[in-house]
Amino acid sequence: MKSKYLHATGDIGHARHASPMRQSRHSMLKPVIVLLLSVGMLLGVPAESIGSDTAASGKGESLQPLVKAKTDGRKEVIRADDKKTISTPAATAKSQPAQQSAGSRHIIEMAGEETEDGLLAYRMVSHRIDGVDVTSRYSPQATIPGPTIVLTEGDKVRLTIRNAVNTRPEQQISVHVHGVHYTILSDGTLKIINRVEDEGAHPQHGTGGRFYTYLWDVAPGTAGTWPYHDHNFETHNGSEDRGLFGTVIVNPASGAVAASNGSSASSVSIQDIRKDYVLYLADDAFWGMEIDSATKRQTPLGVNPALTAGGGEYVRFHLIAMGTYLNRFRLEGYRWLEPGTTQLIQAKNIGPLENHAFTIKALNSASYVNENFSRRLMGMRGSFNVTHGTP
Amino acid sequence: MNKHQHLSGPRAVAMAGIARLLCAMALLLTPCAIWAATHTLALTAEILPNGQYGYKRGDGQAVIPGPTLFVRQGDTIQVTVTNNTDKPAGFRVPGLATHGATQAPPHGGTLSYSLTAGKTGAYPYYGEGQELLGLFGAIVVDRPDGKAERFVDGDGALKSVDVQQLDKQYVLFMVGSTFWGSEISRSGTETPLWTNPILGAVKDDVVRFHILSLGPGHTFHLHAHRWLEPGTNSIIDTRLMNDVADSHTFTVKAGTGVGAGSWQYHCHLFSHMEAGMHGNFRVDAPSGQGDQAGLSIAGASPYGAIFPNSSTEPGLVTFVISDEPGSWFRSARGDALIGAIPGTEGRRISTRSLEVIPPGSSVNFIMADTRTVHTMTSLIWPSEADDPAKETGHAHPDGKKPRSRGHLASMPFDQSRAYKGGGIVKLTTPGLYVFTCKVHPYMFGAVIVDDPATDGLDLGEAIDLATGITDLPTSSDLATRLLRTFFIATSPGNWQNYQPPTPWTLTYPSVPVRITGGAVADLSDVLVARYGNHQVLTAPVPPATPGVGEVWVNTQFEKTAGKTKPGTITAIDTANWSIIRKISLPQINMNNPHNMWTNRDQSVVYQTQWFDNKLTLINRSNGALIRNIQVGEAPAHVMTRPDTDDITVTNNGEDGISFIPAGGTEVSKMIPTQKPGQLAANPHGHWISADGTRVVTPNIFTNDVGFYDLDSEAVLERTPTGTVPGAHPIAIAMMPDSSKYYAANLLHHSVSVVDGDGTLLKTINLIADYNPIDGTIVDRDGNGEATAGMLPIQLPVSPDGRAVVVATMTPSIIVIDTKTDTVAKMLPCDPGCHGANFGAKKGGGYYAYVTSKFSNELIVVDVDPNNDGNISDARIAGRVSLVGNGGTPVDDPVSGLPGYGGQGVLGIPNVYNSWVKHLPDSWKSQLTAEQRNPGP
């Protein structure tokens, strides 16, 4: 597969159909890739589809949008079920060196929408992993925080964003991700920043392309919990503060993380973690999401949620801050590992877009709180309810 | 570009290196310190061309950040600091043991310090007290073995690298909301890169970042790169920089795994992002860029083009955001513009809040002299400046000018949440720019972007206002009236003085300005011709009829000797209109006291400190401090619940109302003024319903009136005010029976009338009779009165519900008849007319007490002198001087701006309906039966 080849050479494919002029400006692409892309262009093949895996392309992916550059530089949206734009997987696969990789390939489509409180939120439209549709894991509604995308080191992601905020046709929604690898065309920023392209999606009746596709290389060394967020709506800062944020969890290829039993540390298999809690520390509330490890189902928990766990279970907290305030998180009565160390801590300062993930054994019910003076008074706290015995 | 050699240490560095190697081999079994090197660092603090400060080493250029010193762990650093600035500046290096002098070198003096590099890492050194103005630099302590921090390669491997192998190093200070950078080449040459630079590198260069911060905290984020948290194996891409001082050093391989590109670096605090705190890390492909590959590009600098200095480099002017009256946006070069503008030699320019730059230079803001949060918000900008097509060549697809949050264009500049820090914005379109703080909307800073090729300073053809007004000619009355307001607000010399009455002589910059149609006129001549000068003032004569009890006035700008922050309370006895005492509370450095309320028995006065985060409790009978309670940022107004006596305080700098139970000593909760995730409302002058269950707030940042249930904390209603954004509702008043609420829309010059359920009943236009182009005020709305109420602020309803008295900055006092909700009368007021509240008149009826920021008298209005229910005879009953004399009891001697800054005002006893019913009998007995029971 092309993406694997690209990874092996230290680069990954970029998200957009590139014009020859753009290729020359971005000569970081290896000549062989330029050649591949050029061949693709001659055949009318959008760059992304070169790397499409057989299963996904074979099913036609009716919602799979592709964006093609026209000669005048304006964008045209082409649906992937338009046969003229579909490459034959066999033909492209043949032209690429075989490369072994254990990673999975994720084909994701998300939409940015407005909520009834005037906020913005991401919704999962479709997620396939190696051709298997896992969309049912997600809430059918747009949620805050947005869908949690769970990956493993070695995976590849192709994520398409659609803009469903039709009241603001001139505004783009993008996905800018932290932590994983991507080229400049998958930065999810405006041209005024990246100097190449406005990397977001306009709404249906908007003035620009309706979709934008990003390629992520979940390379070794990217394990961790990372935010993704809008970077383009209204200004070049985006509207992450209005609800357009979500989480990427990259599990380590080793399959194990360090955990705290309260007084000591140990290594725990990811599979033995019963629940993942995503807690965004936004400016005025914790926004929660729970992921059941067995079913992989995601449940949005709203603001300042009560978290539940069974006694003795391992649970993993994924904290990310968002907004303007600096925060201090405490889970009263618990101690957990400072990431990358063997040191146990009982509170953590977290600034906007920092992440802090830790795994603990649920022992006793407790409260969690943001100790920032005014944020605590605004009600930024919740409970961690640990039940004992057989339910 | 200026270059100077980086401070590579003593000549004996090679020997020291060998010694270190031996030391490392000896596994620390021998006292290695004896081989440690000693470095000398001679720093001089200088004033830069824009008034900021910078350190220079030896004969080098003074730069921000100051010269970087690289040493190794165990080394000793001998520092001498000479201070050539006009301010004391200590020398501190938090994290490194410092010996020797502890005090600040005085002007022209030199002091010596000795430091021990005990731990590895980057350490900020700074001139204490002036660090936010530019007196800072970095000392980098490297490991004895010469290793830099490991980097994360594209394949995830953690790679070791020697400092000597680094392709380059960057120093980036995060100060305010601006990055200040420099670059150190492989050969050790340090190049200043100034503000928000483009950091250049070639792909696969191994580069090291030294991120340092001083003042309010940040998070540093660099797109598409990952690195190690020092001392751990944790891979991060965003790093908290804690408040006060912090540092973070990491190494990356440029573009590894992600390729070349223009990768943004920025602070990830949202308000700081909006305030301009970003730059780019440009990773170039190894070939194809020629000799430009990997070159960094410096940003705007104090040495660049700022009026009148010519330069081919972009310049930077800096405003210090301050709690100091009149100097809220104080140019770092103060009144250095005097004489620089042709024709001003020997004149007073009268404001320290005006700057002049050519197109393409930048304005920097630094909250260096304030104790609370602010925003740096465009109030006025050239009409062409918010058009991205004209500003950036980036045409807007539908051809319309976008009006929201400055899409791509630099104007309007704004932040959605008040914050601590600063801001930086590049201005490219000639014309007039006025910045304000949305929390404290009389803080003004003005910038004229002047095209050097035109005659006169360019005010531009037309301006847009944050109020929704577009394309207003700069020659219009409204434009020049706003300019006049600016020159009064920002210059205490232009304030009215009644003690003794002094002819009101206004001083404006006498400079040629270019206005609509390219006409060039003298600014001072225009303003004097339009609005006169040398107005004769008469001594205040108090009302003939006494009031009941006392009236307390927040003389918010009055300065006293024993504290650095301004503000006193002037308490007046209404029996004879004499000053009882002045309360300044030097022991807590009371800062800009803004608004007051009392407890039920009138024994405790609650006082907000608007440029701070405290509510202060004061003993009414003797003026003594009882308690100082942290409530939230920029607490504006305080009121009690009439039914419970619980205290509510609006946190004007935040998103909620602090709640203190009656008799409590700390805030028990903050009631949100918006649902989770919605834009912060930042309420100012609230009111509470007569039954105590509801609080109604004017939400400045979201332009609406909010209704909240005090028991359940539910958001009941949010009623937008104004037909276009930018109404800036600032104060609420209420009918005695809570049937109607009134909201003053500061920037829309209107009053919204809202019923108890939040339904907007009416919007009263206070400038219906005013023509903004020619300035005439005639009866255009046909109500028989020619009135104008520009910039309305406080607007209480009389306790009997007959009248609304609106203090406006026309200046005027507008009286609204609540039966018809129309303007009944206009009375004169003083400049900066601001606060109003009612107290009881002896024998029946009420006085409205009206304060003005830029005068030192209190105006007493009798809204219904004959108490017949008809308010058409409303009149000024008298005026009371707010200036004390030698016999006035004080807790700290008055040292400046006597009696000025009138804002919050409170009649004691509190005679508003509901509250009056809970008064102790000792107070009730002084009231008439009607006064004791004014409403349902």
HADDOCK unambig.tbl for C-alpha pairs under 7 A between the chains (distance, minus, plus):
assign (segid A and resid 10 and name CA) (segid B and resid 154 and name CA) 6.62 0.50 0.50
assign (segid A and resid 10 and name CA) (segid B and resid 257 and name CA) 5.25 0.50 0.50
assign (segid A and resid 11 and name CA) (segid B and resid 257 and name CA) 5.45 0.50 0.50
assign (segid A and resid 11 and name CA) (segid B and resid 258 and name CA) 5.97 0.50 0.50
assign (segid A and resid 11 and name CA) (segid B and resid 259 and name CA) 6.31 0.50 0.50
assign (segid A and resid 27 and name CA) (segid B and resid 285 and name CA) 6.29 0.50 0.50
assign (segid A and resid 28 and name CA) (segid B and resid 259 and name CA) 6.03 0.50 0.50
assign (segid A and resid 28 and name CA) (segid B and resid 260 and name CA) 6.01 0.50 0.50
assign (segid A and resid 28 and name CA) (segid B and resid 285 and name CA) 5.50 0.50 0.50
assign (segid A and resid 119 and name CA) (segid B and resid 677 and name CA) 6.95 0.50 0.50
assign (segid A and resid 119 and name CA) (segid B and resid 678 and name CA) 6.59 0.50 0.50
assign (segid A and resid 178 and name CA) (segid B and resid 224 and name CA) 6.85 0.50 0.50
assign (segid A and resid 179 and name CA) (segid B and resid 224 and name CA) 6.90 0.50 0.50
assign (segid A and resid 179 and name CA) (segid B and resid 226 and name CA) 6.65 0.50 0.50
assign (segid A and resid 179 and name CA) (segid B and resid 237 and name CA) 6.49 0.50 0.50
assign (segid A and resid 181 and name CA) (segid B and resid 224 and name CA) 6.42 0.50 0.50
assign (segid A and resid 181 and name CA) (segid B and resid 257 and name CA) 6.08 0.50 0.50
assign (segid A and resid 181 and name CA) (segid B and resid 258 and name CA) 5.55 0.50 0.50
assign (segid A and resid 182 and name CA) (segid B and resid 224 and name CA) 6.98 0.50 0.50
assign (segid A and resid 182 and name CA) (segid B and resid 258 and name CA) 5.16 0.50 0.50
assign (segid A and resid 183 and name CA) (segid B and resid 258 and name CA) 4.75 0.50 0.50
assign (segid A and resid 183 and name CA) (segid B and resid 259 and name CA) 5.87 0.50 0.50
assign (segid A and resid 184 and name CA) (segid B and resid 261 and name CA) 5.41 0.50 0.50
assign (segid A and resid 193 and name CA) (segid B and resid 264 and name CA) 6.57 0.50 0.50
assign (segid A and resid 194 and name CA) (segid B and resid 261 and name CA) 6.96 0.50 0.50
assign (segid A and resid 194 and name CA) (segid B and resid 262 and name CA) 4.99 0.50 0.50
assign (segid A and resid 194 and name CA) (segid B and resid 263 and name CA) 6.35 0.50 0.50
assign (segid A and resid 195 and name CA) (segid B and resid 262 and name CA) 6.53 0.50 0.50
assign (segid A and resid 207 and name CA) (segid B and resid 397 and name CA) 6.33 0.50 0.50
assign (segid A and resid 219 and name CA) (segid B and resid 155 and name CA) 6.75 0.50 0.50
assign (segid A and resid 220 and name CA) (segid B and resid 155 and name CA) 5.66 0.50 0.50
assign (segid A and resid 220 and name CA) (segid B and resid 156 and name CA) 4.69 0.50 0.50
assign (segid A and resid 221 and name CA) (segid B and resid 155 and name CA) 6.84 0.50 0.50
assign (segid A and resid 221 and name CA) (segid B and resid 156 and name CA) 3.81 0.50 0.50
assign (segid A and resid 234 and name CA) (segid B and resid 404 and name CA) 6.80 0.50 0.50
assign (segid A and resid 234 and name CA) (segid B and resid 405 and name CA) 6.49 0.50 0.50
assign (segid A and resid 234 and name CA) (segid B and resid 407 and name CA) 5.51 0.50 0.50
assign (segid A and resid 235 and name CA) (segid B and resid 405 and name CA) 6.63 0.50 0.50
assign (segid A and resid 235 and name CA) (segid B and resid 406 and name CA) 6.53 0.50 0.50
assign (segid A and resid 235 and name CA) (segid B and resid 407 and name CA) 4.63 0.50 0.50
assign (segid A and resid 235 and name CA) (segid B and resid 408 and name CA) 6.15 0.50 0.50
assign (segid A and resid 236 and name CA) (segid B and resid 408 and name CA) 6.81 0.50 0.50
assign (segid A and resid 237 and name CA) (segid B and resid 273 and name CA) 6.41 0.50 0.50
assign (segid A and resid 237 and name CA) (segid B and resid 274 and name CA) 6.72 0.50 0.50
assign (segid A and resid 242 and name CA) (segid B and resid 677 and name CA) 6.20 0.50 0.50
assign (segid A and resid 242 and name CA) (segid B and resid 678 and name CA) 6.80 0.50 0.50
assign (segid A and resid 243 and name CA) (segid B and resid 677 and name CA) 6.78 0.50 0.50
assign (segid A and resid 284 and name CA) (segid B and resid 676 and name CA) 6.09 0.50 0.50
assign (segid A and resid 284 and name CA) (segid B and resid 677 and name CA) 6.75 0.50 0.50
assign (segid A and resid 285 and name CA) (segid B and resid 676 and name CA) 6.25 0.50 0.50
assign (segid A and resid 323 and name CA) (segid B and resid 269 and name CA) 5.79 0.50 0.50
assign (segid A and resid 323 and name CA) (segid B and resid 270 and name CA) 5.12 0.50 0.50
assign (segid A and resid 324 and name CA) (segid B and resid 269 and name CA) 4.44 0.50 0.50
assign (segid A and resid 324 and name CA) (segid B and resid 270 and name CA) 4.96 0.50 0.50
assign (segid A and resid 324 and name CA) (segid B and resid 271 and name CA) 5.82 0.50 0.50
assign (segid A and resid 339 and name CA) (segid B and resid 234 and name CA) 5.63 0.50 0.50
assign (segid A and resid 340 and name CA) (segid B and resid 232 and name CA) 4.88 0.50 0.50
assign (segid A and resid 340 and name CA) (segid B and resid 233 and name CA) 4.32 0.50 0.50
assign (segid A and resid 340 and name CA) (segid B and resid 234 and name CA) 4.24 0.50 0.50
assign (segid A and resid 341 and name CA) (segid B and resid 232 and name CA) 5.60 0.50 0.50
assign (segid A and resid 341 and name CA) (segid B and resid 233 and name CA) 6.86 0.50 0.50
assign (segid A and resid 350 and name CA) (segid B and resid 240 and name CA) 6.69 0.50 0.50
assign (segid A and resid 351 and name CA) (segid B and resid 219 and name CA) 5.88 0.50 0.50
assign (segid A and resid 351 and name CA) (segid B and resid 240 and name CA) 5.14 0.50 0.50
assign (segid A and resid 352 and name CA) (segid B and resid 219 and name CA) 6.35 0.50 0.50
assign (segid A and resid 352 and name CA) (segid B and resid 268 and name CA) 5.79 0.50 0.50
assign (segid A and resid 352 and name CA) (segid B and resid 269 and name CA) 5.65 0.50 0.50
assign (segid A and resid 353 and name CA) (segid B and resid 238 and name CA) 6.54 0.50 0.50
assign (segid A and resid 353 and name CA) (segid B and resid 268 and name CA) 6.47 0.50 0.50
assign (segid A and resid 354 and name CA) (segid B and resid 238 and name CA) 5.33 0.50 0.50
assign (segid A and resid 354 and name CA) (segid B and resid 239 and name CA) 6.25 0.50 0.50
assign (segid A and resid 354 and name CA) (segid B and resid 240 and name CA) 6.99 0.50 0.50
assign (segid A and resid 374 and name CA) (segid B and resid 632 and name CA) 6.19 0.50 0.50
assign (segid A and resid 377 and name CA) (segid B and resid 669 and name CA) 4.73 0.50 0.50
assign (segid A and resid 377 and name CA) (segid B and resid 670 and name CA) 5.06 0.50 0.50
assign (segid A and resid 378 and name CA) (segid B and resid 669 and name CA) 6.43 0.50 0.50
assign (segid A and resid 378 and name CA) (segid B and resid 670 and name CA) 4.83 0.50 0.50
assign (segid A and resid 378 and name CA) (segid B and resid 671 and name CA) 6.49 0.50 0.50
assign (segid A and resid 378 and name CA) (segid B and resid 672 and name CA) 6.46 0.50 0.50
